[in-house]
Amino acid sequence: MTVLHEMDEKAEAKMRARDVSVYYGDKKAIDDVSIDIPTKFVTAFIGPSGCGKSTFLRTLNRMNDTIASARVEGDIELDGENIYSSGMDVVQLRARVGMVFQKPNPFPKSIYDNIAYGPKIHGLANSKGDLDEIVEKSLQRAGLWNEVKDRLGESGTALSGGQQQRLCIARAIAVDPEVILMDEPASALDPIATAKIEELIDELAGRYAIVIVTHSMQQAARVSQRTAFFHLGKMVEYGPTDEIFTNPLEERTKDYITGRYG
Amino acid sequence: MSPAFLFLLAIGLGLAGWLAGRAKARAFTRDSEPRRVVARPGYHAWFVAIWVALPLALFAVVWSILSPILVEQWVLASPAAQDLPAFGFQRQSMLAEARAVANGHAAGVFNPDAQALVEPFRQADRFYSLVGFGFALAMAAILGLWAYSRLKPAFTARVKVERAVMGLLLLASLVAILTTFGILASLVFETIRFFGMVSPIDFLFGLSWNPDPMANPDAPQGDRYGAIPLFWGTIFIGAIIAMIVAIPLGMMSAIYLTQYASSRWRKIIKPALEILAGVPTVVYGYFAALTVAPMIRDAAQAVGITNASSESALAAGLVMGVMIIPFVSSMADDSIAAVPASMRDGSLAMGATQSETIKRVLIPAALPGIVGGVMLAVSRAIGETMIVAMAASTAANLSANPLEAMTTVTVQIVALLTGEGSFDHPATLSAFALGFVLFMVTLLLNFIALRVVKRFREAYE
């Protein structure tokens, strides 16, 4: 039922979803989605509001577990290991599959402590020196170091919206994840801050598998190499981004991309 | 002319004004073009009713204060009052007796001299009743007619009524504030009298509390009224023992309720906790005195502490702590629930466990609210009387041993005011000084708590 394009790049799959359905109570939010998420690429999920793209994203690091009524069927694998199996430690999984949210959500702690939070929890630093290094490296990768290096002790919530979002990305990077999930990371930001985030995603793409949910088709076209189009809980079409945008095979995809609805 | 009658009059005349106003407004509404009438008939009716009833109700309040004074002056000016003793208790009691007979509250006088005053009281009452009634009627009629005459199609009755509603609400809120000031004023007055007899330094820093209502009030008093043992007992029972119980239990139940409990459990446990807050404190007092205190004494004796008292600070503090749990837990519950869910999600998405998230993100973020709740709970605990009165003791005791009997400020106030002492003896007046200190301390605590809570609210809005 999903239309799959030929993938010209022979990328290995980092995450593999098979026949995944998600229910909220009796309501089916995701219907039978199967997808391979390639490593070292940016994969974009697009589609109209309520199509289930965020819900599906949250199944990839089991953030749906925090919603009592949510139930997931099907298999999702990370490096061949089923993340919904009873042997999987959710805490470990989320350290490997990080997440950045739609609204920047820095903790009401200092900038330094925001970044140090994850490494401390997971015991990634043996000394204060190690921790300092992780904080600096993460902030540098998130392109925030030069702006905040003189005020690491200030509260993370005192930064501007765009800086807060980059702080959240730095926070996710600090635990050295393999996959980063981004749920509309720029939708609450102004165009300049958005451009910075997109630039950052480009830079991070070589290092991590990135999955980004976005409302903006331009954004998907700019930052991603793969695009999946979701509609009414189904994944309608999946393929290389340029093909999805220039040569969609499905009528619904074409309508959405040309602005007929959504 | 009783205030109740004046109030009934206000309601009755108000209703009449309402009906008259509505009738007039209906008439001109019917005759005018639609939309030319600014307000609907109901608003015109309320406009008249408010102008009739509200001033009348205010007059009833004023008159209920003023008329007894006027009556008494009339009586004092009468020839029968010339024989009254000049000052003091006897004069007041004779006047009160005569008043009671005149009003029909008492069958006859105890003091024959008061009999002569009964008739002047009756006359004065009759006279001022007529005056009050006449004035009320005249005022209602004038204001009612004036308001009635203003009703026209173009009259903006709706805006006027709206303003009156606002005024009424303002008045209601002022009552609470004015009452607070009234309480403060009455305390201050008596406190100043007390400090005229005992120096504030002796009172605030003295180590021995031993008031004797029978002692000669003119002798030096300083060493009897050292309130430190009371302040210590209050803090030890209310702010230390009770909080050692209430803070951990309240916090943990709040964390369980907000973070772990399924919604079905939450629906059962939360109301159950709130019922705990609604139990009358005197019932807690029984529990503390009859169950907890003997248990503590027996336990202490079992481990070899032979002088354990059956009235212990520990018993009162423990039970008070249990009583305070709902306060701490519901404030902590609210503050934790007010931390945005995105904060929790952010932490969980970093791979933090639930308890790490609670410990490192939720509680620090909710801390100001929790602190505010604890401070409100403390001010509640140190003002608590019944539990301590029943389970602790009236013996002022400066000790850090929780098994000893101790007393608190509130218990002493009750003991001093229910005794036999006269109202100008320092032993009685000291109760007001204690009340004043307690009032100021709880006021300060509440003030700080509200400031802290407010700052916290702003952080997330």
Contacts between the chains, C-beta under 8 A, distances in Angstrom:
chain1	res1	chain2	res2	distance
A	61	B	349	6.7
A	63	B	345	6.6
A	63	B	348	6.9
A	63	B	349	6.1
A	66	B	344	7.6
A	66	B	345	6.7
A	66	B	348	6.3
A	68	B	262	7.2
A	68	B	263	7.4
A	91	B	351	5.0
A	91	B	352	7.3
A	91	B	353	5.5
A	92	B	351	6.9
A	93	B	351	7.6
A	94	B	348	6.8
A	94	B	349	5.7
A	94	B	350	6.8
A	94	B	351	4.0
A	95	B	350	7.4
A	95	B	351	3.5
A	98	B	349	6.7
A	98	B	350	7.2
A	99	B	345	8.0
A	99	B	349	3.9
A	101	B	342	5.9
A	101	B	345	6.5
A	101	B	346	6.5
A	101	B	349	7.6
A	103	B	342	5.8
A	105	B	340	7.1
A	105	B	342	3.9
A	105	B	343	5.8
A	105	B	345	7.0
A	105	B	346	4.3
A	106	B	346	7.8
A	107	B	343	6.4
A	107	B	346	6.8
A	107	B	347	7.2
A	107	B	361	5.4
A	107	B	364	8.0
A	107	B	365	7.3
A	108	B	343	7.8
A	108	B	364	7.0
A	108	B	365	5.1
A	108	B	459	6.9
A	109	B	364	7.1
A	117	B	347	7.4
A	117	B	350	6.3
A	117	B	352	7.6
A	117	B	360	6.9
A	117	B	361	8.0
A	118	B	350	4.4
A	118	B	351	6.7
A	118	B	352	7.7
A	121	B	350	6.8
A	121	B	351	6.6
A	121	B	352	5.2
A	121	B	356	5.8
A	121	B	360	7.8
A	122	B	351	6.3
A	157	B	459	7.8
A	168	B	346	7.1
A	171	B	346	7.8
A	171	B	350	6.8
A	172	B	349	7.7
A	172	B	350	7.3
A	175	B	350	6.3
A	175	B	351	6.4
